[in-house]
Amino acid sequence: MPMQTENRESQAYSDKSKTITFTVPDEREDETRRTLITIYEALREKGYNPINQLVGYILSEDPTYITNYKNARSLIRRIDRDELLNTLVKNYLGV
């Protein structure tokens, strides 16, 4: 019996050269969406044009485009800008 277990383990470990990817896009994207909505609402409540402010932040990565109101500036820093752009393009294209 030990030989059978050893053979199975050998087979499992022999595939180490393959790359295994693990992603949880839906959960991460949902969290990003909720965060952006919170930031959008904070900007709107303060009288800013939220779209213009968010675009300014995305292009420059300058957090001063985002208000401190409701902790929005701190929230935007939690979102990786590359991931945000990736998600925005994917959603825009519907892919």
C-alpha positions as CSV (number, residue, x, y, z in Angstrom):
1,M,0.0,0.0,0.0
2,P,2.7,2.6,0.7
3,M,3.8,2.2,-2.9
4,Q,0.5,3.3,-4.3
5,T,0.4,6.5,-2.1
6,E,4.0,7.2,-3.0
7,N,3.2,6.9,-6.8
8,R,0.2,9.2,-6.5
9,E,2.3,11.8,-4.7
10,S,5.0,11.5,-7.3
11,Q,2.5,12.1,-10.0
12,A,1.1,15.2,-8.3
13,Y,4.6,16.6,-7.7
14,S,5.8,15.9,-11.2
15,D,3.4,18.6,-12.5
16,K,5.3,21.3,-10.6
17,S,6.6,22.7,-13.9
18,K,3.0,23.8,-14.8
19,T,1.9,27.3,-13.8
20,I,-1.2,27.4,-11.7
21,T,-3.1,30.6,-11.5
22,F,-5.6,31.5,-8.8
23,T,-7.8,34.6,-9.1
24,V,-10.9,35.7,-7.4
25,P,-11.9,38.4,-9.9
26,D,-15.6,38.7,-8.9
27,E,-14.9,39.3,-5.3
28,R,-12.1,41.8,-6.0
29,E,-14.1,43.6,-8.6
30,D,-17.1,43.8,-6.3
31,E,-15.0,45.3,-3.6
32,T,-13.5,47.8,-6.1
33,R,-17.0,48.7,-7.4
34,R,-18.3,49.3,-3.8
35,T,-15.2,51.5,-3.0
36,L,-15.6,53.5,-6.2
37,I,-19.3,54.1,-5.5
38,T,-18.4,55.3,-2.0
39,I,-15.8,57.7,-3.5
40,Y,-18.2,58.8,-6.2
41,E,-20.9,59.7,-3.7
42,A,-18.4,61.6,-1.5
43,L,-17.3,63.6,-4.4
44,R,-20.8,64.3,-5.5
45,E,-21.9,65.3,-2.0
46,K,-19.0,67.8,-1.9
47,G,-20.1,69.4,-5.1
48,Y,-17.4,68.0,-7.4
49,N,-17.9,66.3,-10.8
50,P,-17.1,62.8,-9.7
51,I,-16.2,61.5,-13.2
52,N,-13.8,64.3,-13.9
53,Q,-12.2,63.9,-10.5
54,L,-11.8,60.2,-10.8
55,V,-10.4,60.5,-14.4
56,G,-7.9,63.1,-13.1
57,Y,-6.8,60.8,-10.3
58,I,-6.5,57.8,-12.7
59,L,-4.4,59.7,-15.2
60,S,-2.1,61.4,-12.7
61,E,-2.3,59.2,-9.6
62,D,-2.5,62.4,-7.6
63,P,-4.7,61.8,-4.6
64,T,-5.6,65.4,-4.3
65,Y,-8.2,64.9,-7.0
66,I,-10.1,63.0,-4.4
67,T,-11.7,64.6,-1.4
68,N,-10.9,63.6,2.2
69,Y,-14.7,63.7,2.9
70,K,-15.9,60.3,4.1
71,N,-12.4,59.0,4.0
72,A,-12.5,58.9,0.1
73,R,-8.9,59.8,-0.4
74,S,-7.8,56.9,1.8
75,L,-10.1,54.5,0.1
76,I,-8.8,55.4,-3.4
77,R,-5.3,54.6,-2.3
78,R,-6.4,51.0,-1.5
79,I,-7.3,50.4,-5.1
80,D,-4.4,49.4,-7.4
81,R,-4.5,51.8,-10.3
82,D,-3.4,49.1,-12.9
83,E,-6.1,46.8,-11.6
84,L,-8.7,49.6,-11.8
85,L,-7.8,50.4,-15.4
86,N,-7.9,46.7,-16.3
87,T,-11.3,46.4,-14.8
88,L,-12.6,49.5,-16.4
89,V,-11.5,48.5,-19.9
90,K,-12.9,45.0,-19.5
91,N,-16.2,46.3,-18.3
92,Y,-16.3,48.9,-21.1
93,L,-15.7,46.3,-23.7
94,G,-18.0,43.8,-22.0
95,V,-15.4,41.0,-21.9
